[in-house]
C-alpha cells in the first residue's frame, strides 16, 4: 500500500494511547502507538533544563510524572502528561504537546514526529509503506483558537477547547451541540478553510465564530456526525441529508437536521437544531398586536379560503402558521399538515412529511389529504402550479388552507400568483389575507438605551410613518409626539446578552386583507403600485413601518429594521 493511500486511512481517534519510544528521543520529538490497555498520555521532550524545571514547578499539582532533569547543557528527560490533564495546563505549555492521535495502526508500530509550528507541511517520507521508526512530518495537532471578537462565550467553551486539545472527536461534537442548545442557536456551521476548520453558531439570525481547529481532526468530526445521522461515512463526493434525535443532559429533547456539502477544502456540515420541548408561541407572543392581530384571527376562523404567508427562508413563516393552527386546534376539527420536513410535533394534528424522491410531493399529498375529510390543511410551501391549483380547489370546496411562498412583500405575492398562470377571479374568490414577515433581533432589555434621533433621521422616520393614521399609531405608541420622540438603540452589551446588545427575535409583519374594494381593483387589472396605495388607505401597515413602530416601542434598533426590510 502506498503512503498516500495509507495516510487516507489514518484518522484522529480519542481512544488511542500515546507512549514514548524505547529508544532515545531527539529534542522536540513525539512518538505514539495505539494501545487499548494503557491510558492516553503525551510525551513532551523539552529543549532545556530551565523550561523543564519551570513546567514541573508550575504544574506539579496536576500530578505530572516528574523526571529528574539532567545537568545544564544536557538533554532533559521526557515528561509524561496524562491526556486528561492536558486541557488543564496553561496554553504556553500545552502548545508543546502537538501530537495527533491515530487509528488503524498496529500496536507495535511507532510514529515519531516533530513538534512543528507550520500550518501545512507535506509528508517527506518516500518509502512505499510506513514502517517502525519512520519519521513523519505531519500537520500539527489541533489547538483551539480564541473566541471571536464579539465575546460570544459560554460555560461550555473550556470543555470544547480541551476536547480539541485531546483530539476527542465524539466529545467535541457533543459539547458543541450542548453549547449551541444553551445559547439558543438555530444552526451549527462546521466549515473547512485554507489552514483550519471553523465552527460558527447562528444565534438570532447572526453567525458568530466559536472556535477553530486544525484540519487533521476534521475527518473524525465528520465521521462522528455521519454515524449519528445514519449517513454513508465513505461518501464525500455528493451532499447528504440526515437527522439525529437525542436528549441533552438537562433532559431536553433535541432534533437535529444534518446537511453535508462537499467543498474544495473538505466537507462542510450544517446542523439545524429544533428544540422539541419548546412550546409553540401564540400570535401575540410572536409580536402581532392591534388591528393586525384582529385581522389574522378573523381570517383563520372563516370556514374556507386560502391564507398565504410570505417571506425569505428563515423569516419565521412556519412558526406563524403553527401559531394559527394552535388557535384552531380542537377536538371538533380535523387538521392535516404536509411539511418538508415536519419541524414541530403538535398534539392533535395529523402531520405528514413529503418525500419527493418517491413521488410523494406537496401536490400528490394535498390531493390525498382532500380524501381524508379535512377541515383545515396546512401546506409547508407552494412550489409549483400544480400545488397552487390543488390548494385553490381545496378552498373552493369548503376547506381552510394555510401555506407559504417565497416573495419579498404581500403585494409581490399577487404578482407571483399571476405569473403561475392562475386566473384573477380564482385569486379573489379564495385568498383571504396575505401575510409578509421578517424577523428582527430584540434589544437586550438590560443594556438598551434611548436617544434623540438626528434631524435627518427624525424626518425620515416621520416620512415613513406618514401613511399610518394617528389613531393606529397612538394605539401602539401611546403619547407619541412627532417633535420630541426618542428611539431605542443598541447598548454596550452585558452579561445577560453575551455582550452582543441583542437577545431573542421579534416578528415584523404586513397584512393585506382582500376587501371588496381590493378584489375589485385586482379584477380590473390594477397595477401593483395602485394595489399598494389602496392597501395603505385601508389600514395596512407595511414591514418597514411596523419595524419603526417597534423602534419607538423600545423593542429593536433602527439599524436592525433597515437591515431586514
N, C-alpha and C positions, 0 to 999 in steps of 0.2 A: 504494500500500500504506500502510495506517495505521501510525502509530508503534507502536501497541500490538502489531500483528501483526509489525512489523519487529523489535521487541525480542525476540520469542519465538524468532527465528531467530539471535540473537546469543549465542554460547556461548564460554566460555573456550577458548583454543587455544594450546598451548605453542609452535607453530610461527610465530606472528605476530611481526612486528618492531615495535618502538616507536621513534618518532622525534620530534624537536622540530619545531615549525612553522617555516615560512619567515618568518612574521610575528613580531611581538613578543609574547612571553609575558607574561601577567599573573602576579603573585606567587602561588605555590602552585598554578598551573595545569599540568596534564599533558596531553600530546597523544599520539595513537597513530595508526598506519596499518599495514596489512598489506603485507608485502613478503617475497618468498622469496629475495631477493638480499642482504639485509642481516641481520647477526646481531642478535638481540633486544637491546634496551637500554632503559633507563628514564631519562627526563629528570626531574631534581629541580630545582625552582625554589625556592631557599632564600630566606627573607624578609629576611635581613640579612647584611652582610659578616662579622660576627662568627661566625655559625653556619657560613658557607661556609668561613672560614679554619680553624675547628675540624675540620670534616669532612675538608678536604684534608690537614690535619696528621695526624689520627688514621688516615686510610685511604689515605695516599699509597702504601703498599706494595701496595695492591690494583690499582694500575695505572689509577686513575681519570683521565679526561680533564680536566686542570686548566685552568680558565679564570681569567684574571686578574680578581680581584674589583675592583669599582668603588669609588670613593671613598665615604667614610662618608656615609650618608644617601641614597645612590642604590641602585637595584636591582642585584643581583648577576647575573652571567651564569649560564646553566644549567650543571649538572654532569652529564655523561653517565656512567652507571654500567652496565657490561655486566651483563646479567641473570645470567650465570653466576657473577658475583662478588657478586650481591645478597645471597645467603644467608650470605656471609662477613662482611657488615657487622654491626656491633653493632646490637642491636634498637632502640636510641634513634634511629639514623639511618635504618634500613631502614623505619621507620614513615612516613617522608616519601614513600616510593615506592608509595603506594596506587593502583595503576593496574591495571585489569582488561584483559588482552588479549582481543581479539575476533576472530571469523572471519566469513565470509560478507559481507565488506566489500570494496568495490573499492579498489585500491591507491592511488587518487587521493583517497579520502575521508579526512578528518581528523576525529577526535572529541576535542576538548578537554574536559577535565573538571577539577573542583577536587578537591584533597585534602580529604577530609571525615572527621570522626570519628563522625558519626552512624551507627547500625547500619542503619536503614531510611529511605530518602528517596525519595519518589515523583518520577517524571520530570516536569519542569516545561516540557518542550518541547511546544508546541501545534500545530506545523506537521504536515501530513499525511505528510511524508516527512523523512528525515534528510539534510540537505544539507551540503556542505562548509562547515566552520567553525561548525556548530551546537554550542551549549553543552549538555552533557548532565550533569545532576546525578544520578549513579547511586550504587549501593551501593559501599562501599569494597572494595578488593582483599582477598582472603583473607589473613589473618595467623594463624600458628599460635598456639595457646594453650599455657599451661604444662602440664606433665604433671600428672596427678591427684595428690591428696594422699597416695595410697598409695605414692608413689615408684616407680611402675611404669615403669621406664626400660629402655632398650635402646640398643645401639650404632647402631641404625638411626634413632633418633629425630631426630638432627640432619639426616639426609638427608630425612626426611619433612617437617620444618619448612621446609627450603629448597625442596622441591617445591611446598609450599603457597604460599610467597612468590612463586615464579616462575610459578605457575599451570600447572605441568606435571602435567596430569591422568594421562596414562599412567604417568609416572614415579612419581607418588604412589601409584597402585594397586599397582604392582609392589613398591614399598618397604613398603607396609602388609602385603602378603602375605608378603614376606620376613621382616618383623619378627614377624608372627603365627606363622610356622613356627619362628622362632628361639626364641620364648617359649613354645612348646608350646600355643598357643591352639587351641581347638576351633572357635571361631566368631568372625567379624568382623561387628560391627554398625555400619552407617552410617545415622544417624538424623537427618532434618531436624527442627530445633526451631524455636522462635519467631524467634530472631535469629541462629542459626548452625546448623551441621551438626556433630554429634558422632560421633566414631569410638570404639568400645569393643571390647575383646577379652575373650573369655571364657576364662579360664585356670583350670584345676582347678575348673570349675563356677561360678566367680565372675566377674562382669563388672567390668572395670577401664577407666576412661576413659583414652584415649590422648591425643588432641588434638581441637581443634575448628577449623573453618574457616568463612568467610563463605559465604552461600548462592550467590553468583554462580558459584562453582567447581563446585557440585553437579551441574548438568546434564552437564558434561563427564565427571565421575566416573561417573555413571550410564551414559552412552553408552559409555564405555570398557569397563565391565563387561559391558554387554549385548552389545556387539560380540564380545567374547571368548567369551561363552556362547552365541552364535548366537540371541539373543533379538531381538524386534522393538524397534527403537530408538524408534519413534514411538508405541508402545503404553504409555501411562502411566495408563490408567483401570482396568485389572484386573491381578491378580497374574500373574507369570510364573515359571517354573522352568527352570533351565538347568544346564549343567555345564561346567567348564573342567578340562582336563588339561594340566599344564605341568611343567617341570623347573626347579628353582631353580639359581642359580649354583653352589651347592655340589654339584650333580649329583643332589640328592634329588628323586624324582618325587612330585608332589603332585596330588591330585584334589580339586576344589572344587565343591561344590553351591551353586548360586545361587538365591536366592528374593527376588523383588521384591514389595513390598507398598505399594499406594497409600495415602497418608495425607493429611490435610487440609493438611499443610505441605510435601508433596512425596513422592517415592518413597523408602521405606526399603528397604535391601538388607541381607540377611544372607548371609554366605558361610560354609558349613560345610567345614572343612579335614580331609582324610583323607590321612595320610601313608602312601603305598603301599609305602614301603620299610620301614616299621615292622613288626617281627615280631609274630605273634600270641602273647601271653603264655600261659604254661602255667597250669593251675588253681592250682598252688601260688604262682606269681607274682602271681596275682590276689588272693591273701590267704586262700585256703582252706587249712585245716590240720586235723590231728587227725581226729576222727570225721566231721566234715563232708566232708572230702576223701575219706575212705574210702567214705562213703555215695554220693557222686556217682560215683565211679569204679566202684563195684559196679553202680549203676543203668544207666550208659551201656554197660556190657559185656553187658547182657542182650540176647537176640536180638530182643525185641519190647517194645512198650509205649510210653507217652507220658511225656515229661519236659517239664514246664512251668516256665518261668522268668518271674517276675512282678516288676513294679516300675514306677515312673513313667518318663516319657521322659527319656533321658539318664542312666539309672542303670547302664549297662554290661551290659544283658541280652544284646545281640548279641555282645559280646566274650566273655562267658561261654560262649555256645553255640559260638562259633568255637573256643574252647579245648577244649571237649568234642569237637568234630569233629577237632581236631588229634590228640587221643588215639586216635580211632577210624580215622583216615585211613591206609589201607594199600592195597596192590595187590590184595588178595583181597576187597575190598568195593566196592560201587557206591554212592556218596553223591551225592544230589541236593539242591539248596537252591532255595527260592523266596524272593526277597527284594524289598524295596521301600525303597530301591534296594540294589544289591549294594555293600556298604561296603568289603569287602576281598576281594581275589582270592587264593584258597587253591589251591596246586598240587594236582592230583589230584582236585579236586571238580568236579562239573557244576553250575554256578551259573547261575540264570536270574532275570531281573528281571520282575516282573509289570507289566502295563500296563492298568489298569482302563479307560482311555478307549477301548480297542479290544476290551474284553471279556475280556482275559486277567487274571483275578483269582486270588487265592490258591486259591479253591475249584476253578476250572477247571484251573489249573496243577497242583494236587495230584492231581486225577483223571487228568490226563495223565501225571504222574510215576509213578503206580502201574502204568502200562503200560510203563515203562522198566526193568523188572526191578531195582528199587532194593533195597538192603539197609537203608540209613539215609536218612532225609529230614529236612531242616530247613525249617520254615515260619517266615518272618520274624515273623508275627503272626496270631493267630486273632481275626478281627474280627467274624465273624458265625456264626450257627448252621450254615449250610451248610458252612463250612470246618471247624468243630468236628466235625460228623458225619463228614465225609470223613477227618479225622485219626483219629477213633476207629475207623473202618472199616479204615484202614491198619494200625493197631496190632493189631486183631483178626485180620488176615490175615497176621500174622507179620513186620511191619516195625517198626523202631525210629524214632520220630518225636520231634523236638525242636521246641518252639515257645515263643512268649511271649504274655503277656496283660498288660493294664494294670490291676493291682489293688494295694492297699497292703500286703497280707500274704499268706502262704501259705494261711491259713485262709479269708480272704476270697475267694480264688480258687475254693474249693469252692462257695461261695455264688454266685459269678458263673457257674460251670458249670451249677448247678441252675437259675438264672434263665434260662439259654439253653435250658431245657427238655430237658436230657439226663438220661436215666434214671440213677438211683443205681447200679444194677448195672453199667451201662456204664462209669461213672467208676471203680468199684472194680476192674473187670476189666482196665482199660487203663492207668490212671495209676500210674506207679511212684513218682515223687517230685515235689514242688513246691518250687521254689527262689524265695525272695523276696530281693531285694538292694537295696542303696543304695551310693552312692559317697561317701566322706568324704575330706577333704583330709588329706594326710600332714604331720605336723610336720617342719619343717626340722631335719635331724639336726645341723646346725652351731650352731643357736642355741636349740633347745628346752631347757626346764628342768623340773626336778622340784619338786613342792611337796607339803606335807602338807595334805589337804583339811580344811575346817572341819568341826566335829562334825556339823552337819546334813547336809552333803554326804556325809560318811563313812557316815552312817546310811542315806541314800538309795541309795548305791552298794551297800551290803550288802543292802538290801531287794530291789533289782533282781536281785542275784546269788543270792538265796535259793533259786530253783528249780534251780540248777545244782549237781550233786554236787561234792564236794571233789576227787574223782578227776579229773573233767573239768577243773576249774579249775586244779588243780596241774599238769596236762599242758601247759596253755597259759601259765600264770603260775607258774613254779617259785618256791618259797619264799614263797608268798602268806601274809601274816599279817593277819587282819582288824583287828588293833589298831594296826598300825604301817605299813600300806601307804601308798605315795605315788602320786600321779597325775601324768601328763605335762601340761604346759601350754605355751602359745604363748610363744616368746621375743620379744625386742625386734626381731628381724629382722636380716639381714646381707646381704652381697653375694651369697651363694650362692642366696638365695631372693628377691632383689629387694626386701628389707626387708618382705616380706609375712608371714614367720613360717611359711609353709607351702610345700611343693614336692612336687607329684605328688599322686596319689589312690590310695586303697585301698578294696577292696570290703568291705562288711558283709553277712553272709548269715544267713538262717534256712532250714533244710531240713526239710520234713515228709515222712517216709517212710511209705508206705502199707503198714503192717504188717497182719498178720491181725486184731489187736485193733482197729486204726484202721478197717479196712474194715468190720468187724462193726458198730462204732458208727455209721458212716456209713449202712450199710444199714438200721439201726434208727432212722434219722432223729434222731440225737442233735443237740442244739443246738450252735452254733459254740463257745460257751464251754466245753462239755464236751469237744469235739474239741481245743480248745487245751490244756486241762489234761491230756488224755490224751497229746498230743504231748510236753508238757513232762516227763511221767513217763517217757516212752520215750527221753528224752535230747535233745529238740530245744532248741537254743539260739536264742532269738529275736533280732531285729535289734538292739534296744537293749542286750540283754545282750552280744551279740557286740561292739558298739561299746564298752561299758565295759571289756571284756577288752582291747580294743585300746588303751584309755587306760592301763590298768595295764601294758601291754607297752611303752608309750612311743611308740606309733605316731601317735596323734591326740589331740585335746583333748576334754574333756567338753562344751564348748560346741558343737563340731562334731557330736558324736554326738547331742545333743539337738536340733540343727537339722535333721538329715536323718532321724531316726527318730521 
